[in-house]
Amino acid sequence: MCRNIKPLFNYDPPVTYDEMEAASLQFVRKVSGFTKPSKANEEAFNLAVEEVSEVVRKLMDSLVTNAEPRNREVEAERARERNQKRFGRA
């Protein structure tokens, strides 16, 4: 799975449309193998990003959980700690 695609569900504050679109773009890039499509493929690529974004939005709107929402700052700090252990100091 693409490392740039992050979990979007059950965060406080909730996921934004821009975050869903960014994840959709990363997914389409990964699946297609294109970072930036050629002119011939641009329309199909952009349509795929739009459609995936719509599906992601529907999914986020329909998911339910009893778990407490995760805090973005706490999760970001945990990620920094994991990276520190993995890569050491810069």
C-alpha positions in Angstrom: 0.0 0.0 0.0 1.1 3.5 -0.7 2.8 4.9 2.4 1.4 8.4 1.8 -2.2 7.3 2.2 -3.1 7.8 5.8 -6.2 6.5 7.7 -8.9 9.1 7.5 -11.7 7.7 9.7 -12.5 8.6 13.3 -10.4 11.7 13.9 -11.2 14.8 15.8 -11.6 17.1 13.9 -13.1 15.0 11.2 -11.5 14.5 7.8 -11.8 17.3 5.3 -12.7 17.1 1.7 -9.2 18.2 0.8 -7.7 15.3 2.8 -10.1 12.9 1.1 -9.1 14.3 -2.4 -5.4 14.1 -1.6 -5.7 10.4 -0.5 -7.7 9.7 -3.7 -5.0 11.3 -5.8 -2.3 9.2 -4.1 -4.4 6.1 -4.7 -4.9 6.8 -8.4 -1.2 7.7 -8.8 -0.3 4.4 -7.2 -2.7 2.3 -9.2 -2.0 4.0 -12.6 1.8 4.3 -12.1 1.6 7.9 -13.2 2.7 10.8 -11.0 1.4 13.2 -13.7 -0.4 11.6 -16.6 0.3 12.5 -20.3 -2.2 14.7 -22.1 -3.7 11.6 -23.7 -4.5 10.1 -20.2 -5.1 13.3 -18.3 -8.9 13.3 -18.7 -9.2 9.6 -17.6 -6.8 10.2 -14.7 -8.7 13.3 -13.4 -12.0 11.5 -13.7 -10.7 8.6 -11.7 -9.5 11.0 -8.9 -13.0 12.6 -8.9 -14.8 9.2 -8.7 -12.5 7.8 -6.0 -13.0 11.0 -4.0 -16.7 10.6 -4.2 -16.5 7.0 -3.1 -14.3 7.9 -0.2 -16.7 10.7 0.9 -19.6 8.2 0.8 -17.6 5.7 2.8 -16.6 8.3 5.5 -20.2 9.4 5.7 -21.5 5.9 6.3 -18.9 4.5 8.7 -19.8 4.3 12.4 -17.8 3.4 15.5 -18.1 3.4 19.3 -14.5 4.2 19.7 -13.3 7.6 20.9 -12.1 9.8 18.1 -8.3 9.9 17.7 -6.5 13.2 18.2 -4.5 14.3 15.2 -1.7 15.9 17.2 -1.3 12.8 19.4 -1.2 10.6 16.3 1.3 12.9 14.6 3.6 12.8 17.7 3.4 9.0 17.7 4.4 9.0 14.0 7.4 11.3 14.8 8.5 9.0 17.6 8.3 5.9 15.3 10.3 7.8 12.6 12.9 8.8 15.2 13.3 5.2 16.2 13.5 4.0 12.6 15.7 6.7 11.1 17.5 8.3 14.0 18.4 12.0 14.2 18.8 14.1 11.1 
